[in-house]
Amino acid sequence: MLPKANLYDPVATLSRFLTRRFGIVGGLSLFAVLALTEGTAIVGALREEFSGGEAPADAAPVTTSSGLTLADVRLGGGGTPTAGDFLALSLTVSTVSPEGEAVYLLGSAEAGRPASFVFNKARRAQGELRGLEEAVASMRRGGVRDVTLPANVGLGVSVAGLPSRPSPFPLKLRVSLEEVTPNYMY
């Protein structure tokens, strides 16, 4: 037997109380409070998105212990992703052929929507998004980063909207972190 859903809605209950007690003025005051709350959240998100600027021109690429090379193009604003956050990002993947030519492999633009996944999900199969997760771990929303993944570091197959095309060569990614949404159920 399924548990019964909690149908108690505090906003609807408060709205009924205020309109019964104070009439239209009570309902409009609740509407004003809700609009102010949402407006504050929207302004905060916009400020966070536009607070990041271009990366310093003299910033040298960073190589991690696993071999990833990270070079920030644009710094984002806000916090970095934490375990369980839902991430949406624009992603372009290319590689270098044995002749030294850049070869485009895939991108989120082909799918018509951002690539998305749950960051640092504990139940994920080993190695699926290891390289991509390491690349975005220190990014902030609105940031853009160029990443070079060695052939031995996984890109993964669980990025929604992108087909799996493994490469025996190092991969070059252009990652733009579009959205970081907290997952309260993780």
C-alpha positions, 0 to 999 in steps of 0.5 A, spaced: 500 500 500 502 506 498 503 512 503 498 517 503 501 524 500 501 530 504 496 535 501 497 540 506 499 547 502 501 552 507 501 558 502 494 556 500 492 555 507 495 562 509 491 565 503 485 562 505 486 565 512 488 572 510 482 573 505 477 571 510 480 575 515 482 581 511 478 580 505 482 583 498 487 587 502 490 580 506 490 576 499 494 582 496 499 583 501 500 575 501 501 576 493 506 582 495 510 578 500 511 572 495 512 577 489 518 580 493 521 573 495 521 571 488 524 577 486 529 577 491 531 570 488 531 572 481 535 578 482 540 574 487 541 569 481 542 574 476 547 578 480 551 571 481 551 569 474 554 576 472 559 577 478 564 572 474 568 575 469 573 574 464 579 569 466 586 573 467 590 573 461 596 571 464 592 565 468 596 558 466 592 552 465 592 547 471 594 540 470 590 535 476 593 529 479 589 525 474 592 528 468 586 533 466 588 540 464 584 545 466 584 552 463 578 557 465 576 562 459 570 565 463 569 565 471 562 564 473 559 566 480 556 563 485 558 557 489 561 550 486 557 544 485 556 539 491 554 532 491 547 531 489 546 538 485 543 537 478 548 540 473 546 543 466 552 545 461 553 546 454 559 541 452 563 541 445 567 535 445 573 534 440 579 530 439 586 531 435 587 526 430 594 522 429 595 527 423 594 533 428 588 536 426 582 537 430 576 533 429 569 535 432 566 529 435 559 531 439 556 537 442 550 539 446 548 543 441 546 537 436 541 535 442 538 542 442 538 542 450 544 542 455 547 536 457 545 534 464 547 530 470 547 529 477 554 531 480 558 526 484 552 521 485 554 515 489 550 510 486 553 511 479 557 506 476 565 506 477 568 511 472 562 514 468 563 521 468 570 521 472 573 526 468 567 531 466 566 531 474 573 533 476 573 538 470 566 542 473 568 540 480 571 547 481 567 551 476 562 556 478 555 557 474 556 561 468 563 559 468 567 557 461 573 552 461 577 548 456 579 541 458 583 536 456 582 529 458 587 524 457 585 517 454 585 514 460 580 518 464 573 517 462 568 522 459 562 517 460 555 515 457 550 518 462 550 525 460 543 526 458 542 528 451 549 526 448 551 520 445 557 515 447 563 516 442 569 513 446 575 516 443 582 512 444 585 519 443 585 525 448 579 529 448 578 536 448 572 539 451 569 546 452 565 546 458 560 552 460 556 551 466 549 553 465 545 551 471 547 548 478 540 546 481 540 543 489 537 537 489 534 536 496 532 529 496 540 527 495 
